[in-house]
Structure formats: structure tokens, C-alpha cells
Amino acid sequence: MKDQGRSTRKRTGGRLKHFNKKKRHQLGREPAETTVGETRLQYIDSRGSDKKLRALSTNVAQLSTGGETTEVEIENVLENPSNVNYVRRNIITKGAVIETSEGKARVTSRPGQSGQVNAVAIE
């Protein structure tokens, strides 16, 4: 089970003693791992009465170039600093460099949290 609670170690590296179990609000979920493909979205309950929109796969991005924003098609993932294996699997995360119909772009949004891909043109 994923845990979003306090670390199990001290600043010095020593172990902290557990004094309670995991609470429901401390539980994490598996990553969305948004892929390039036909758009598939999923609503997820979040804390309070809010909902998160999670993009499971998408092939559309909002590309901003010098104040102008256009909707472009994503062709594939060129580079992903969070994990080198994500490039082979075409997984989009924040900071990933994608190839679009208008050229290269860097993703500035978190598609697994916001449900959309916002990007800024590079080069």
C-alpha cells in the first residue's frame, strides 16, 4: 500500500517508531501513467467533496507559443526525465518532451492529476 504519511526515518537516518496505523487520508494511489492514444478519462474521488479528472490516455495537447494557444495532436514521447523507460512506453508526465504536429514541446501540466496536457513549444 502506498503511504503519503510521515517518513519512517529520522533526519539522521535512524528509524522512527510507529505510533499509529495508516489513516485513509494518508493512502496514495498507483500512478495514472498517461499514454499516447485515444482519449480516455477517469474521475477519481479526492479529499472532501472534490473530484480529480485523471487522463489515462490522450492524443491532444494545448500548445502555447508566444501568447497563442492552439490544440495540437501528440505523435509520441521523445524524452522523459522522470523515467527513461517512459519514453519506450509513450507515457506522458510533467516535464516530458513530446513530438506534436507543430514540433517539439515540453509538458507543463500533470495529466494524471488535471486530465489535460498543457505544453510549451521548444526550439
PyMOL commands that set and color helices and strands:
alter all, ss='L'
color gray80, all
select helices_A, chain A and resi 24-26+85-88+111-114
alter helices_A, ss='H'
color red, helices_A
select strands_A, chain A and resi 34-36+40-45+51-58+60-65+68-79+91-92+97-100+103-107+118-121
alter strands_A, ss='S'
color yellow, strands_A
deselect
rebuild
show_as cartoon
